[in-house]
Amino acid sequence: MGVLDFDSCPPSSPQRPDQELTWSWSHKPRSALDGAEAMAPPPPPPLAASTPLLHGEFGSYPARGLRFALTLTPQALHIQKLRPKPEARPRGGLVLLAEVSGCCILRSRSPSDSAAYFCIYTYPQGRRRSRRRVTRIFQADGAAIYEENRAEAQRWATALTCLLRGLPLPGDGEITSQLLPRPPRLLLLVNPFGGRGLAWQWCKNHVLPMISEAGLSFNLIQTERQNHARELVQGLSLSEWDGIVTVSGDGLLYEVLNGLLDRPDWEEAVKTPVGILPCGSGNALAGAVNQHGGFEPALGIDLLLNCSLLLCRGGSHPLDLLSVTLASGSRCFSFLSVAWGFVSDVDIQSERFRALGSARFTLSTVLGLATLHTYRGRLSYLPATMEPASPTPAHGLPRAKSELTLAPAPAPAVAHSPLHRSVSDLPLPLPQPALTSPGSPEPLSILSLNGGGPELAGDWGGAGDAPLSPDPLLPSPPGSPKPTLLSPITEGAPEAPASSGLLPPTPDGDSVAISPGGPLDHLLPPLGSPLPPGWVTLEGDFVLILAISPSHLGADLVAAPHARFDDGLVHLCWVRGGISRAALLRLFLAMEHGSHFSLGCPQLCYAPARAFRLEPLTPRGVITVDGEQVEYGPLQAQMHPGLGTLLTGPSGPTGREP
């Protein structure tokens, strides 16, 4: 049981050669990162996917006389049964790292047991392609004393964690816990009303256990009203956080990004990595992240588990943001789409059926087809060159151990909570099942890295097996700073913007938040002024006009199949008047697979652009930005390449960058 001879293989680096990701949770300005990268030595060549990194023999838990040979490669953990009957062709003995959330070390509560236990949390797909949680525990027992067995189990846990986070392994075989950085700190913002009111339940049952298994440190806040997240991030001390993750639909991330751009320090604030875990009705960006990670299209809990796995792995990508100037002169920033016509009509009409969840879009589409409208308007755009804009270097986020554990606590009151709150005093009301092992006198503790919250399934214990308790994988390194209390979150920016940041109320009575900060739109003349040379202008009757940034319009709608997060382009799609209802329905059915452009529909057109102007000539209509209704009238927009940073996880081996 030990490390293979590394002299025969190149140094470890699980990152793909064409993968433009860096892997550091440290939040530094991009200029500092670029300078550090320029001074750093060239990275080692990547290992082949089948290169063995570790090989050893382990026992099983529960103890049933089984022995296994484990082999760790950059892509998977191979498991082969040795006793009582060796397997020539191992069945079910392959654990893909893409399906692993994390690992930890356990110790028996029996004083006479000198073995250490290596625990892996996995989420494999079943026959129906749905994921389920499986815990695998292996017994390191090659030495007579516990300390040596623990060192071996820790070597395996460290190596596996490095591979999960994209951290290079040393070529000399010295694998120690010092290879892993400090625990990252994530702020989770949860909209408890998202996804038919199931967002909070999904967060408790799926998200929090998984990110605790990965060893991520986090605090959580439930939003209470519209624009609550926007107000929170305006007063946030961003230096204390490595990322902000929304647990909801696309709307909550829209608030976060525009809140960051509201701040006086927006140039640094907008670089804060943001992520999304889909628990809402509209999960378009999550669908693009899912595709980027190489997973098959998914909906519901399956999509949530896929995106949670990617968040656990670490890694980020530059995110293009579209600056949208409205008729009143106010600006907002879009990460998703600007829509006019059929798409926006369906989106807003579906709000009446929000209780149906994602099915509300299907019902609204049927109603929209029955009352199909055309709109007269003028679309102008600045064409993009065929070569995409040079991508900005990404900022990756390697993972580390959890500082904040998932401990059972009394449920906080959802209503009438204080407006000024410390992120450290928010209890997480998690269920505490009776985790008992059959035949064991004591219940099993809740297990995780550093004693956190992932549960150990009861079926891993057997009669006569002593219960296990967590053994921290990462002791604090000597001289490391002690944790400090995080600053309280106050609602409102340190320096209030000059304007209110709100548009006049929409016909429904809601005010739409508009961002006053952000970069200048150097490609756009004032709205209403003549356009400079080089622009293309189209005027006529349109069924829809859609300007989209990522590939997905919905979790299962691929509107711009070749779009990427950082291609620097806004992808313009429009459908001219004269299309039949049947043809329009075929387009949207084909959009589920991204094949709508191959139908040869003469009314469907597409153009990549760097900026555009939309001038409705029909007196009434609906315009949406990222699914949120804005004032109706002329608008113009410019793409700002790589302005934001999106937590995406690594690019999958079968995935294509959206």
N, C-alpha and C positions, 0 to 999 in steps of 0.2 A: 504494500500500500504506500504509494508515494508519487513523486513527480517524475514524469518521463524526462529523458535526456533532451534538453532544449538545444543542444549544440547542433542537432541534425535538422533543425527547422528555423526559419527566420523569426525575428521577434514578433510578439503578438500584436495585432491591430485588427479588430473585427470590423472596422469601418470599410465600406466599399470604396474602390478607387474613384468612382464617379459620384460619390455621395457628398454633396457640399454641405456638410454639417460639422460643427464643432461640438465638443461635449464638455461643457463647464457650467456648473450651476452658479459660479461667481458672477455677480451682476456688475459689469464694468462698462464704461462708455465704449462705443464701437471703435473710436480712434485708439483707445488704449489697447483694445483687443487686437486691432490690426497691427499696432506697433509691436506687441508681444509676439504675434505670429511671425512677423517679418524677421525678428531676432532669433526665433526658435530654430533648432535644427530640423532638417526635413524629417517627416514622419517615417517610421519603419514600413517596409512593404507589407501589405495585408497577407494574412494567413489564408490558406485554402480552407473551404468550408469543412472539409473532412480531416484537417490536421488535428491529431490528438494532442491535447494540452495536459490532461491529467488522466491517470488510470489507477485503479485500486480495487480492492475487495472489501465489501461491506456485508454486515448482517442485516436482518430485517427487523422492523418493529411494526406490529407485535412479533415477539420471538416465536417463530414456528419452524426453526431449523433451516430456514432458507438463507442462502448465500448468493450475493450478486457481484458481478464484475461491472464497475462503472467506468465509462470513458467519456470525458468531457471534450467536446470540439467547439469551435467558434459558433456553430449553429444549433447544437443539440446535445443532450445528455443521453448516451446510449447505455441501456441496462440489459444485462444478460444474466440469466439465472445459472448458477454453478451447481448448487445442491438443493434438494437431494438428487435431481436429475438434470444434467446440463441440457441447455436448449441449443440445438444446431442452428435454428432460425428463430430468434427471439420474437415473441408475439407481444405487442403492446409495450415493447421495451425502448421506445424512442420518445423522449420528451423534448419537443421543439422549444428553443429559448423564446421564440415569439409568443409562446403560450404560457410563459412563466412570469408571475408578478414579483416574486421575491423568494428569499430563503432565510433561514435562521439556524442557530445551534441550540439544542435542547440537552438537558441533563436529567438523569433519573433521580427520583427522590429517595431511592434505595441507597443507603450508605455503602452497600457491598458491590454496587454496580459501577465498574470503572469505565464503562463505555461512554462515548459522547454520541450525540444523535444529530444527524444532518437532515434538516427538514426543508422541503421544497413545496411551494404553493403554485399549482398549475391550473389552467383553465382550458382543457382540450375541448374540441368540438365533438359532439355526439353524432349519431346517425342522421339526425334531422338538422345538422349543422348548427345546433344551439350549443352554447358553452355551459359547462358545469365545473364546479370547483372540486379539485382532487388534490389531496395532500399526500406527498410521498416522504417517508421517513426511513433513513438508512442508519445503521448502527456502525460507528467507527470503533472497533474493538481489537485492533491489531497489537496494542501495547498492554502491558500489565497495569499501568497507572493512568489515572484519568487525565492528567495534564498533557501527556503525549497524545492520547486519543483526541482530546479537545483541540490540540494544535493541528492535527490532521484534518478534523472536521472543519476547523476555521479556515484552513488553506483552501479547501474545496468551496466553502461558502464565499470566501473572498474572490476566488477565481470566477465563480459563477456570477457574482454581483458585478465584477468588472466587465464581464462580457455583456451582461444585461444593460449596463450603462454606457457601453462603448468606450471604456477606459482600456488603454493598452496594458498588457501583462509584460512583466520584465522577462528578458531573454535568458537570465541566469537561473531561473527557476525559484528565486526567492519571492514567494507570494505571502505577504503579510497584510494585516488589516490597515497598515499605514498607507496603502495604495489608495484607499477610499477617502474622499474629502468629507468635510463637515456635512451634517444633515441640511438639505435644502429646506427653505421655509416657503410654504404655499399658503395663500389666502384663498379660501373657497367661498364663493358667493352663490347661495342657493335660492332660487325662486321657488318657494314651497307650493305655489299655485300652478307651476308649469306641468305640462303633460297630464291634463285632466286631474290635477291635484296629486299626482303620484310622484312628483319629483323628490320630495323629502323622503318618502318611503324608499324609493330607489337609491337615493343617496345613502341612507342608513344601511340598507341591506346589501348593497353592491359596491358603491364607490369607496366609502370609508374603510371597510375591511380590506379592500384590495390595495389602497395606497398605504395602509399601515403595514401590510405584508411586504410592501416594497421599501419600507423604512423611511417614508417621506414625512417630514414635519409639517403640520398644518394647523390653521385655525379656520373656523367656519362661522359665517354670518348668514342668517336668513334675511332676504330683502322683504320689505313690508309694503311697498307701494311702487308706482311707476317713478322712474328716475332716482330711486333710492341708491342703486349701485353707482350711478353717476356722481351723486353727492358724496358717497363714501370715498371713492378713489380720489376725489378732489382734495380731501384732507388727509390722505394717507401718507405716512412716512415711507416712501418707496424703497429707501435704502435698506430697510429691515426685511424686505420680501424678495424672494427669487422668482416669483411668478404669481399671477392672479388667474384663477381658474373659475369659470362660471359653470354652474351645474343647472342648466336650464336649456331653453331654446336659443335661437340666434339673437333675440331681442335684448337679452341681458348683456351679451358681449358688445352689442351696439352701444349700450349705455356706458360700459366700462371704457371702451376706446375713445368715445367722445368726451368722457369725463377726464381721461388722461390728457387729451388735447385742450381741455378747458384750463388747465393749470398754467400759472405763470412760467413754470419750468417745463413746458410741454416738450421741448426738444429732447430732454433727457427722459421725461416721464413716458413718452410714447415708445421708448425702447424697452420698457418693462415687458418681459415675456407674458403673454396671455394665452390661455387655453380654454377649451370648451369640452364639457362632458354632456352629451345630449340627453336631456330629460324634458324636452318640450315638444311642441307639435311640429314646429319648423326647425329642422336640423340639417340645413344645407351645408354649412361649413364642416360639421362633423362627418357628413357623407364624403366630403373631399379629403378630410384627414384620414378617414377609414381607407379610402382608395390609395392615398399616399403611403399608408402603412402596408400595403400589399394584401389587405384582407378582401374577401368577397363582399359584395353589397349586402348590407344588413339593415334591419329596422329594430326599433324598440330596445329591449334589454340587450339583445345581441350587439347592436350598434354601440350601446353604452359600455358593454364589457370590452369590446374591441378598442374603443377610444381610451378606456381606463388602462388597458394593458400598454398602449402606446405611451400614455403619460408616465406610467411606471418605468418604462425603458429610458426615458430622457431623450433630449434632442429637440431642437427648434429650427425654425426656418424664417427668413424674412417674409413679411406680409405686405403686399401692396395695399394702399389705402386710396380711395377715390374721394377727392374733395368736391362736394356738390354745393354750388351756389344757387340759391332759390330766388324767386322773383323779388322778394322783400330785401334782398342783399345779404341775408343770413347764410351761414355755411354750416354744413354737417359733413361728417366723414363716414364713408361706407366701406365695409369690407366685403360686401356680398353683391348687391344689385340695386339698380334703379329701374323701375318698371312703369310703363304707361299702357293702358289698354287692357286686353284680356287678362294678362297675368296679374296686374294690380287689382282689377275688378274682382277676380277670383279670390285673391289674398284678403282683401278687406271684407268681401261678402262672407267669407268663411268664418269671420269673427263671431257671427251669429250662432255658429255650430261648434264653438270651442269645446263644449263638453264631449264631443265625439273624438277628440284627439286628432291624430293625423288623418283620420277618415273625413274630417271636415273639408279638406282640400278636394277630395274626390267628389263629395256631394256638391260643393260649390262649382267645381269644373262642369259637372253635368248641367247645373242651372245656368252657368255662363254660356254653354253651347246652345242651350235652348233659346237664349235671348242674346244672340251674338250681335255685337255692335262693331261699327267701324268708326274711326276717328280721323279727322283731317288734321294734318300737322306738317311740320318741317323739321327734318333731322339733318344736322350738319356735324361733320367729324373731321378730325385731323388724322389722316391715315398713318398707321405705323409702318416702319420698314419691315421687311420680311424677317430680318434678324431680330430676335428679342433683345430687350435691354439687358446689359450685363448685370447679373444678380449680385446683390450685396452679400458678403460673407455672413453665414448664419452664426447663431449663438446657441450652442447646445447646452443641455442641462443634465449632467450626470447625477445619478441618484446617490443618496446616502441614508444613514439610519434615522429613525424617527426620534425626535425630541419630545413630541407630545403624543401621549398614548391615548388609545380609545378606551377610556374608563367609563363604566356605567355611572350615570349621574341623573339626578331628577330632571325631568323635561322642563325646559324653559317655557314661559308663557309666550305664545306667538303674538298675541295682540298687546298693544300698549307697552311695548318694550322701550327702554330709554333711547333717546336719539344719539346721545354721546356715550359710547361704550368702549371699553377696553377689549381688544381681541383675545385677551388671555382669560377673561371671565365668562366665556360662553361654553356652558356644559354641553356635551354631546350625548343625548339620551339614546343609548344603544341597548338592545335587548341583551340579557345575560342568560342564555340557556344553561341548563344543567349539563355541563360538559363532564360526563362521567365515563370512565372506562369500565366495561363489565368485569366485575370481580375485584375492582380496585376499591380500597377503603376510602380514598379521598377523591374529590372531583379534580379533573384536569384544569389547570389554570388557563386563562386566555393567553395565547402564545403570540409572540412577535419578536422582531429585533428589539433589543433593549427593553423587553418586557411589555410591549405594546399590545395591540388588540386583536390580531387575527385569531380565529378560533381553530382549534384542533378537532377535526371530526371525531365523533365518539367511536366510530367503527375501527379506528386505528389501535384501540386498546383491546387486549384479550385477557382471558382469565389468567391470573397470576402475574400479569405484567405490571410493573411498578409505574405509577404515573410519572410524566415528564414535566419539567419546568424549564422556562427559557434561560439560556445562558448567553449573556450579551456578546455579540460578535465583535463590536467595536468599542473597546475601552477608550476613554478620552486620552489623546496623546499627551505626553508630558509638556507642560507649559502652554497648553491650549487655553484660550480665554473661557471664562465661565459664562454660562448663558445669562443674558440680561433681559429685563422685562421690556416687552415691546410697547411702543408708544400707543396711547389710546387713539382710536379713530374718531375724528370729528367730522361732522357733516358740513361741507363747504370748503372751498379752497382757502389756503392761507391769505391770499389776496384775491378778493372777489373781482370777477371780470366787470368791465364797465357796463355791459349790457346784461339783461336778465338771462340771456341764453335760451329764451323760449320764443317760439313763433306764436302768432295769434291762434286762438283755439280753432281746431278743425270743425267741420260740421257736426262731429260727434261730441264736441265739447272738450276734448282733451288737448292739452298743450303739447307740442312736439319740441323736444329739446334740440337745440342747435348749438354747434360748437363755434365759439368766436376765435379760437386760437388756430395754430397750425401753420404750415409753410405757405408761402405765396404761390398763387397760380400764375406762373410766368407765361404759360401758353395761352391764357384766356384774356381777351379784351373785356372791358366792362359789358355786363349783360345788356343787350340792346344796341351795342355798337357794331359796326360792320366787322366781319371776320377777316383776318389777314389772308394773304395768298396761301395756297396749298390745301385749303379746306375743301371738302366735298359736301354739297348740299342736295338733299332730296326732299321733294314736297309731293304730297299725295294723301291717299286714304290708307290708313293702317289699321290692322286688327290688333297688333301689339308691337311695342318697341321695348326691348330688354337690353340693358347694359349690365354685364355681369363680370365679376372679377375672378372668382375661383371656378372650378369646373362644374360644381353642382348648384342647381336651383332648389333642390330638395334632397332629402337623404337618398331618394331613389330616382332623382331626375338629373341627368347629366346634360346640362344645356350647352356647355362649352367643353367638349371632350379633350381638347388639347391645351386647355388653360392650365397655368401653374400659379402657385402662390406668389411668385416673384418674377413673373415674366414682363412686368412693366406695362401691361396692356389692359385696356378695357375692351371686352369682347361684345360687340354690338350685333344683336340678332333682331330682325324685324320681319313681320309677316304683313304683306300688302293686302289691301282689300280685294275681294273677289274669290277668296278661298272658301270652299264648302265646309260645312260643319264636319262632315265625315273626314275630309282631308286634314282638318285641324286636329281632330281626335287622333288620327293616325300619327301625326307629328308628336303629340304628347305621349302616346304609347311607345313610339320608337325612342323617345327621349329617355326612357327608363334604362336603355342600353347605350345611349349616346349615339344612336345610328340615324337620327332624324335627318341629318344632312345628306345621307345616302339615298333618301327616298326620291330625290329629284323633283321636289315640289317647287314649281316656278314662283310661287309667292313668297317662299322662305329665302331670306338673304342674310349675309353675314359679312362683317368687316372688323378687323382688329384696329384699334385706334389708341391714341395717346390722350385725346380729349374729345369732347363732343358738346353739342348744344341741342336742346330739345325745345321746340316752340309749338305747343298745342294751338291749333286754330279752331278747335271745337270749344264752345263756351263752357261745357261742363265735362268733368271726368275725374279720374282718380290717379294720383301719382304716389308711388311708394319708394322709400329708400330703406333697404334691408327689411322689407316687410312692414315698415311703419309709414302710415299715411302722412304726407307733408302737404304744404299749401299747393294748390293747383295753379299752374301758370308756367311761363318759360323758366328753364333752368339750364345751367351748363356745369360741366364737371371736367376735372383733370386728374389723371392718375399720377400718384406719387410712389414711385417704385421703392419697395423695401422700407417704407416708413415705419411700420410696426414689426413686431416679432411674435410669431405664433408657435406655441408648443405643439409639435406634431409627432414626436417620437421619430425613430429611424425610418428611412424609406425601406419598404418591404422588398424582398427578393423578386416577387412577382408583381409588385406595384409599380405604377407609373406616376411620376410627379404630377399632381393636378395643378 
